[in-house]
Amino acid sequence: MELLSFLTFPYLCIMTFLEKYKVLQDKKYLKEEKVRALFSFEKKIKRTTIEQYNKELDRAVEQINKGEFFKHEDVERESVEW
């Protein structure tokens, strides 16, 4: 019986080490995937020109001047019903 436990202990130590190593590798892989996803997302972003940016600002100012906007209090009130 002692021989069996003598051989089992190193096996358990090795298995524990391998499990911990696998967890660390999984975490490393997940971090790498997050970085890859971030860069692939940035590649998909269409950059706006200054002219387009100014047009969007002008359009937004027009909407505000026409009263086409929501106040913070209105949004809070409506969100209670969601």
N, CA and C of each residue as an Amber inpcrd file, in Angstrom:
protein
   246
   0.8200000  -1.1990000   0.0000000   0.0000000   0.0000000   0.0000000
   0.8630000   1.2610000   0.0000000   1.9860000   1.1840000   0.7010000
   2.8610000   2.3630000   0.7570000   3.4730000   2.6620000  -0.6090000
   3.7700000   1.6250000  -1.3560000   4.3400000   1.8270000  -2.6730000
   3.3490000   2.5370000  -3.5890000   2.0900000   2.1620000  -3.4820000
   1.0550000   2.8050000  -4.2840000   0.9330000   4.2840000  -3.9420000
   0.8980000   4.6130000  -2.6670000   0.7950000   6.0280000  -2.2860000
   2.0780000   6.7730000  -2.6400000   3.2030000   6.0850000  -2.5910000
   4.4720000   6.6890000  -2.9500000   4.4750000   7.0690000  -4.4310000
   3.8700000   6.2390000  -5.2660000   3.8050000   6.5260000  -6.6910000
   2.6700000   7.4880000  -7.0360000   1.6140000   7.4780000  -6.2410000
   0.4520000   8.3240000  -6.5080000   0.7580000   9.7930000  -6.2420000
   1.5250000  10.0800000  -5.2130000   1.8010000  11.4660000  -4.8420000
   2.4670000  12.2500000  -5.9740000   3.5440000  11.7330000  -6.5870000
   4.1400000  12.4910000  -7.7020000   3.1690000  12.6680000  -8.8660000
   2.3780000  11.6330000  -9.1190000   1.3900000  11.7330000 -10.1830000
   0.4160000  12.8670000  -9.9020000  -0.0880000  12.9540000  -8.6740000
  -1.0230000  14.0220000  -8.3080000  -0.3620000  15.3900000  -8.4010000
   0.9040000  15.4580000  -7.9980000   1.6250000  16.7350000  -8.0930000
   1.7540000  17.1700000  -9.5510000   2.0860000  16.2200000 -10.4060000
   2.2370000  16.5480000 -11.8240000   0.8890000  16.9630000 -12.4110000
  -0.1600000  16.2570000 -12.0690000  -1.4850000  16.5930000 -12.5840000
  -1.9270000  17.9780000 -12.0990000  -1.6700000  18.2790000 -10.8410000
  -2.0170000  19.5920000 -10.3000000  -1.2570000  20.6810000 -11.0370000
   0.0350000  20.4430000 -11.2570000   0.8490000  21.4110000 -11.9870000
   0.2960000  21.6200000 -13.3980000  -0.0330000  20.5230000 -14.0810000
  -0.5410000  20.6300000 -15.4480000  -1.8760000  21.3610000 -15.4950000
  -2.7280000  21.1180000 -14.5090000  -4.0130000  21.8250000 -14.4670000
  -3.8020000  23.3140000 -14.2670000  -2.8940000  23.6720000 -13.3500000
  -2.6090000  25.0960000 -13.1200000  -1.9880000  25.7170000 -14.3660000
  -1.1020000  24.9830000 -15.0220000  -0.4720000  25.4780000 -16.2350000
  -1.5240000  25.7220000 -17.3210000  -2.4590000  24.7880000 -17.4420000
  -3.5240000  24.9350000 -18.4400000  -4.3700000  26.1710000 -18.1480000
  -4.6940000  26.4180000 -16.8830000  -5.4700000  27.5970000 -16.5120000
  -4.7090000  28.8680000 -16.8900000  -3.4180000  28.8810000 -16.5990000
  -2.6080000  30.0530000 -16.9500000  -2.5540000  30.2500000 -18.4650000
  -2.4240000  29.1670000 -19.2080000  -2.3930000  29.2670000 -20.6610000
  -3.7390000  29.7550000 -21.1990000  -4.8340000  29.2750000 -20.6000000
  -6.1660000  29.7270000 -21.0160000  -6.3210000  31.2220000 -20.7730000
  -5.8470000  31.6880000 -19.6190000  -5.9410000  33.1190000 -19.3230000
  -5.1050000  33.9220000 -20.3150000  -3.9120000  33.4190000 -20.6210000
  -3.0470000  34.0990000 -21.5830000  -3.7260000  34.1450000 -22.9460000
  -4.3280000  33.0340000 -23.3470000  -5.0280000  32.9680000 -24.6220000
  -6.1730000  33.9700000 -24.6610000  -6.9340000  34.0530000 -23.5700000
  -8.0560000  34.9860000 -23.5260000  -7.5760000  36.4270000 -23.6390000
  -6.4770000  36.7520000 -22.9770000  -5.9270000  38.1030000 -23.0810000
  -5.5230000  38.3960000 -24.5240000  -4.8640000  37.4320000 -25.1660000
  -4.4490000  37.6190000 -26.5490000  -5.6610000  37.7990000 -27.4590000
  -6.7180000  37.0430000 -27.2070000  -7.9330000  37.1620000 -28.0180000
  -8.5710000  38.5390000 -27.8380000  -8.5620000  39.0520000 -26.6110000
  -9.1270000  40.3800000 -26.3690000  -8.3480000  41.4370000 -27.1460000
  -7.0320000  41.3130000 -27.1530000  -6.1970000  42.2690000 -27.8880000
  -6.4750000  42.1560000 -29.3830000  -6.5500000  40.9140000 -29.8890000
  -6.8530000  40.7270000 -31.3160000  -8.2090000  41.3210000 -31.6720000
  -9.1880000  41.0890000 -30.8060000 -10.5320000  41.6090000 -31.0740000
 -10.5180000  43.1340000 -31.1000000  -9.7750000  43.7330000 -30.1820000
  -9.6840000  45.1870000 -30.1380000  -9.0960000  45.7330000 -31.4320000
  -8.0150000  45.1270000 -31.8990000  -7.3910000  45.6160000 -33.1230000
  -8.2550000  45.3600000 -34.3430000  -8.9390000  44.2330000 -34.3830000
  -9.8000000  43.9790000 -35.5350000 -10.9840000  44.9390000 -35.5370000
 -11.4640000  45.3150000 -34.3540000 -12.5450000  46.2910000 -34.2650000
 -12.0730000  47.6410000 -34.7790000 -10.8490000  48.0400000 -34.4000000
 -10.3160000  49.3240000 -34.8500000 -10.1600000  49.3620000 -36.3630000
  -9.8600000  48.2260000 -36.9700000  -9.7120000  48.1920000 -38.4250000
 -11.0520000  48.4260000 -39.1150000 -12.1480000  48.0280000 -38.4700000
 -13.4680000  48.1560000 -39.0660000 -14.0380000  49.5650000 -38.9440000
 -13.4390000  50.3760000 -38.0720000 -13.9420000  51.7320000 -37.8640000
 -13.6250000  52.5830000 -39.0850000 -14.6470000  53.2360000 -39.5940000
 -14.4360000  54.1330000 -40.7250000 -14.0950000  55.5130000 -40.1530000
 -12.9460000  55.9980000 -40.4780000 -12.5070000  57.2950000 -39.9810000
 -13.3240000  58.4070000 -40.6230000 -13.6570000  59.4080000 -39.8260000
 -14.4440000  60.5390000 -40.2800000 -13.5190000  61.6810000 -40.6790000
 -13.8590000  62.3260000 -41.7750000 -13.0810000  63.4950000 -42.1790000
 -13.5470000  64.6960000 -41.3570000 -12.7640000  65.7410000 -41.3760000
 -13.1360000  66.9650000 -40.6470000 -14.4110000  67.5440000 -41.2260000
 -14.5540000  67.4620000 -42.5380000 -15.7530000  67.9870000 -43.1830000
 -17.0030000  67.2320000 -42.7240000 -16.9080000  65.8850000 -42.6750000
 -18.0360000  65.0720000 -42.2270000 -18.3430000  65.3620000 -40.7580000
 -17.3170000  65.4920000 -39.9530000 -17.4900000  65.7980000 -38.5310000
 -18.2240000  67.1290000 -38.3620000 -17.8180000  68.1430000 -39.1050000
 -18.4620000  69.4560000 -39.0100000 -19.9080000  69.4060000 -39.4850000
 -20.1900000  68.6110000 -40.5320000 -21.5700000  68.4570000 -40.9930000
 -22.4410000  67.8440000 -39.8960000 -21.9060000  66.8160000 -39.2320000
 -22.6600000  66.1660000 -38.1560000 -22.9080000  67.1250000 -36.9980000
 -21.9140000  67.9430000 -36.6910000 -22.0960000  68.9490000 -35.6330000
 -23.1600000  69.9630000 -36.0240000 -23.1070000  70.4430000 -37.2620000
 -24.1090000  71.4060000 -37.7310000 -25.5120000  70.8140000 -37.6720000
 -25.6260000  69.5530000 -38.0770000 -26.9260000  68.8800000 -38.0390000
 -27.4250000  68.7490000 -36.5940000 -26.5370000  68.4370000 -35.6870000
 -26.9160000  68.3130000 -34.2810000 -27.3520000  69.6540000 -33.6960000
 -26.6460000  70.7280000 -34.0500000 -27.0160000  72.0650000 -33.5700000
 -28.3830000  72.4570000 -34.1160000 -28.6480000  72.1270000 -35.3750000
 -29.9650000  72.4120000 -35.9590000 -31.0730000  71.6900000 -35.1930000
 -30.8390000  70.4340000 -34.8630000 -31.8440000  69.6680000 -34.1230000
 -32.0980000  70.2910000 -32.7500000 -31.0490000  70.7200000 -32.0990000
 -31.2080000  71.3530000 -30.7830000 -31.9960000  72.6430000 -30.9180000
 -31.6800000  73.4450000 -31.9320000 -32.3920000  74.7080000 -32.1460000
 -33.8740000  74.4860000 -32.4610000 -34.1940000  73.3730000 -33.1170000
 -35.5870000  73.0430000 -33.4190000 -36.3030000  72.4130000 -32.2190000
 -35.5610000  72.1400000 -31.1650000 -36.1640000  71.5130000 -29.9880000
 -36.2720000  70.0080000 -30.1080000 -35.5470000  69.4220000 -31.0300000
 -35.5860000  67.9810000 -31.2370000 -34.5340000  67.2980000 -30.3620000
 -34.8180000  67.2550000 -29.0800000 -33.9010000  66.6100000 -28.1400000
 -34.6950000  66.1860000 -26.9080000 -34.0720000  65.3740000 -26.0730000
 -34.6890000  64.9200000 -24.8320000 -33.9010000  65.4680000 -23.6550000
 -34.6170000  65.9270000 -22.6610000 -33.9620000  66.3610000 -21.4230000
 -33.6520000  65.1270000 -20.5860000 -32.6630000  65.2580000 -19.7460000
 -32.2470000  64.1530000 -18.8870000 -33.4090000  63.6670000 -18.0230000
 -34.1770000  64.6020000 -17.4970000 -35.3020000  64.2400000 -16.6370000
 -36.3470000  63.4290000 -17.4010000 -36.5850000  63.8080000 -18.6750000
 -37.5470000  63.0780000 -19.4990000 -37.1020000  61.6350000 -19.7320000
 -35.8310000  61.4700000 -20.0030000 -35.2920000  60.1200000 -20.2430000
 -35.3870000  59.2790000 -18.9690000 -35.0680000  59.8750000 -17.8280000
 -35.2030000  59.1600000 -16.5510000 -36.6380000  58.7130000 -16.3380000
 -37.5830000  59.6020000 -16.5910000 -38.9900000  59.2910000 -16.3910000
 -39.4350000  58.1430000 -17.3030000 -39.0040000  58.1920000 -18.5600000
 -39.3760000  57.1540000 -19.5100000 -38.6990000  55.8310000 -19.2040000
 -37.4730000  55.8890000 -18.7350000 -36.7320000  54.6500000 -18.5030000
 -37.3100000  53.8200000 -17.3710000 -38.0640000  54.4280000 -16.4830000
 -38.7120000  53.6970000 -15.3860000 -39.7020000  52.6830000 -15.9610000
 -40.3110000  52.9980000 -17.1020000 -41.3090000  52.1410000 -17.7120000
 -40.7110000  51.0190000 -18.5570000 -39.4130000  50.9970000 -18.7610000
 -38.7980000  49.9840000 -19.6180000 -38.8280000  48.6390000 -18.9740000
